[in-house]
Amino acid sequence: MLTHMKRILVVDDDIEVLETIQLILEIGGFKVSALNDGEEIFNRIEKFSPDLILLDISLGHIDGRVLCEQLKSIESTSKIPILLISGLYDPKDFTTLNYGQDDFLSKPFQMDVLLKKITKILSLEEDKPSFLLN
């Protein structure tokens, strides 16, 4: 049985963070598309068809929380899991604040923690009955 390599779209305006995450995820066996500007996210999603989006909250002049809400409100992107990341917020803030994200990770983070969260989110998606994924 062939399974496709899971695709992750990483969106972060910090080029060094973006490149580091991309490298770690590629080493971890994921196909990665990196984007340093939130303005192109919808075009990239259409071309790349990600299985998960890793989305920074602070994207310069674009708020990742707003992007997350938009993605979850559009039928064609609403089922894509989103892991929000930020160096400005504490995980406790996200126990009560929900922008549609599937999980949250505060920066700086250990790469193994990131990989575990991604694996958990993707495995939860695979365990859903097919009628819930459409």
C-alpha positions in Angstrom: 0.0 0.0 0.0 1.5 3.3 -1.1 0.9 6.4 1.1 1.7 9.8 -0.2 4.3 11.9 1.6 2.4 14.3 3.9 2.5 17.9 2.7 3.1 20.7 5.1 2.7 24.4 4.3 4.9 26.5 6.6 4.1 30.2 6.8 6.5 32.4 8.9 7.9 35.9 8.1 11.2 35.1 9.8 13.4 33.5 7.0 15.8 31.8 9.4 12.9 30.2 11.3 11.2 29.2 8.1 14.4 27.6 6.6 15.1 25.7 9.9 11.6 24.4 10.2 11.6 23.4 6.5 14.9 21.5 6.9 13.7 19.6 10.0 10.4 18.7 8.5 12.0 17.5 5.2 14.5 15.4 7.3 11.4 14.1 9.2 10.0 12.8 5.9 7.5 15.5 5.0 7.1 17.4 1.7 7.3 21.1 2.6 6.4 24.3 1.0 7.7 27.4 2.7 6.1 30.8 2.5 7.3 34.0 4.2 4.3 36.1 3.5 0.7 35.4 4.3 -0.6 37.2 1.3 0.1 34.3 -1.0 -1.3 31.6 1.3 -4.5 30.9 -0.7 -2.6 30.6 -4.0 -0.1 28.3 -2.4 -2.8 26.1 -0.8 -4.4 25.7 -4.2 -1.1 24.7 -5.9 0.4 22.6 -3.0 -2.7 21.0 -1.4 -1.2 20.8 2.1 -2.2 18.1 4.6 -1.4 20.6 7.4 -0.6 24.3 7.7 2.0 25.5 10.2 1.1 29.2 10.6 2.9 31.9 12.5 0.6 34.4 14.2 2.8 37.5 13.5 3.3 37.8 9.8 4.4 41.4 9.5 1.3 43.3 8.5 -0.9 40.2 8.4 -2.4 38.6 11.5 -2.1 34.8 11.4 -5.1 34.4 13.6 -7.2 36.2 11.1 -5.8 34.0 8.3 -6.6 31.0 10.4 -10.2 32.1 10.9 -10.6 32.8 7.2 -9.1 29.4 6.2 -11.5 27.6 8.6 -14.5 29.5 7.3 -14.0 28.6 3.6 -15.3 25.2 2.6 -12.4 24.3 0.4 -9.8 24.9 3.2 -11.9 24.4 6.4 -10.7 20.7 6.9 -7.0 21.5 6.6 -5.5 21.2 10.1 -3.7 24.3 11.3 -1.0 24.5 13.9 -0.5 28.1 15.1 2.9 29.1 16.3 4.0 32.3 18.0 6.8 33.8 20.2 4.4 36.4 21.5 1.8 34.3 23.2 1.7 31.7 25.9 -0.1 28.4 25.3 -2.4 29.2 28.2 -3.8 32.1 26.1 -5.0 29.5 23.6 -7.0 27.4 26.1 -9.7 30.1 25.9 -9.0 31.8 22.6 -10.0 29.8 19.5 -9.3 31.0 16.0 -10.1 27.6 14.5 -6.6 26.2 15.1 -6.1 22.6 15.7 -3.2 23.2 18.1 -0.8 25.9 19.3 3.0 25.9 19.9 4.9 28.8 21.4 8.3 29.8 20.2 11.0 28.9 20.8 10.2 25.2 20.6 12.2 22.0 20.4 12.0 20.5 17.0 11.1 17.1 18.4 8.0 18.7 20.1 7.0 20.3 16.8 7.3 16.9 15.0 5.3 15.2 17.8 2.5 17.8 17.5 2.4 17.5 13.7 2.4 13.7 13.8 -0.4 13.8 16.4 -2.6 16.1 14.3 -2.0 14.2 11.1 -2.7 10.8 12.8 -6.0 12.2 14.2 -7.0 13.3 10.7 -6.2 9.8 9.3 -8.3 8.2 12.1 -11.5 10.2 11.2 -14.1 8.3 9.2 -14.0 9.3 5.6 -17.5 10.9 5.7 -16.1 13.5 8.1 -13.2 14.4 5.8 -15.4 15.4 2.9 
